[in-house]
Amino acid sequence: MAESVDRRAEAEVQAYNWARVAGGLKSAVREREAARQIMNSSSADLSAWQEWLLEHLTDDRMDIDRAIALAEMWVKVAAVQSTST
């Protein structure tokens, strides 16, 4: 059952992060570019948010509607995951 809890937690993180992108797409793109510069120029550790941006915000054609749709999809995924332990 721990696996289903992990899947639910991961889906919740995805939903939260996509909602965060939808709430500030231009800011998220700027943060992604800053993270890319940090990664390329130093050995500094990136935050979980910066790593997520680099991994998931890869399409320069991303728009707010698509980010909202992804957040909604991940909310639905989280909702169907078992909460039993």
C-alpha positions as CSV (number, residue, x, y, z in Angstrom):
1,M,0.0,0.0,0.0
2,A,2.9,2.3,0.5
3,E,3.4,2.4,-3.2
4,S,-0.1,3.8,-3.7
5,V,0.5,6.4,-1.1
6,D,3.8,7.3,-2.9
7,R,1.9,7.6,-6.2
8,R,-0.8,9.8,-4.6
9,A,1.9,12.0,-3.1
10,E,3.7,12.3,-6.4
11,A,0.5,13.2,-8.2
12,E,-0.3,15.8,-5.6
13,V,3.2,17.4,-6.1
14,Q,2.6,17.3,-9.9
15,A,-0.8,19.0,-9.5
16,Y,0.6,21.6,-7.2
17,N,3.6,22.4,-9.4
18,W,1.5,22.7,-12.6
19,A,-0.9,25.0,-10.7
20,R,2.0,27.1,-9.7
21,V,3.2,27.3,-13.3
22,A,-0.4,28.2,-14.4
23,G,-0.5,31.0,-11.8
24,G,2.7,32.6,-13.1
25,L,3.9,31.1,-16.4
26,K,6.3,33.9,-17.2
27,S,7.8,33.8,-13.8
28,A,8.1,30.0,-14.0
29,V,9.9,30.3,-17.4
30,R,12.3,32.9,-15.9
31,E,13.0,30.6,-13.0
32,R,13.6,27.7,-15.3
33,E,16.1,29.7,-17.3
34,A,17.8,30.9,-14.1
35,A,18.0,27.3,-12.9
36,R,19.5,26.3,-16.3
37,Q,22.2,29.0,-15.9
38,I,23.0,27.9,-12.4
39,M,23.2,24.3,-13.5
40,N,25.5,25.1,-16.4
41,S,27.8,27.6,-14.5
42,S,28.3,26.1,-11.0
43,S,28.0,23.1,-8.9
44,A,25.4,24.7,-6.7
45,D,22.5,22.5,-5.7
46,L,19.2,23.3,-7.3
47,S,16.0,23.3,-5.3
48,A,13.4,20.7,-5.9
49,W,11.3,23.4,-7.7
50,Q,14.2,24.3,-10.0
51,E,14.8,20.6,-10.8
52,W,11.1,20.1,-11.5
53,L,11.1,23.1,-13.8
54,L,14.0,21.8,-15.8
55,E,12.5,18.4,-16.1
56,H,8.9,19.3,-16.8
57,L,8.7,22.8,-18.3
58,T,10.5,21.9,-21.5
59,D,8.0,23.1,-24.1
60,D,8.4,26.8,-25.0
61,R,4.9,26.7,-26.4
62,M,3.5,26.1,-22.9
63,D,0.5,28.3,-22.2
64,I,-1.7,28.9,-19.1
65,D,-4.6,26.8,-20.4
66,R,-2.3,23.8,-20.9
67,A,-0.7,24.2,-17.5
68,I,-4.2,24.4,-15.9
69,A,-5.2,21.3,-17.8
70,L,-2.1,19.4,-16.6
71,A,-2.8,20.6,-13.0
72,E,-6.4,19.4,-13.3
73,M,-5.3,16.0,-14.7
74,W,-2.9,15.4,-11.9
75,V,-5.6,16.3,-9.3
76,K,-7.8,13.6,-10.8
77,V,-4.9,11.1,-10.8
78,A,-4.2,11.9,-7.1
79,A,-7.9,11.5,-6.3
80,V,-8.1,8.0,-7.6
81,Q,-5.0,6.7,-5.8
82,S,-5.8,4.6,-2.7
83,T,-5.2,6.3,0.7
84,S,-5.2,3.0,2.6
85,T,-2.0,2.1,4.4
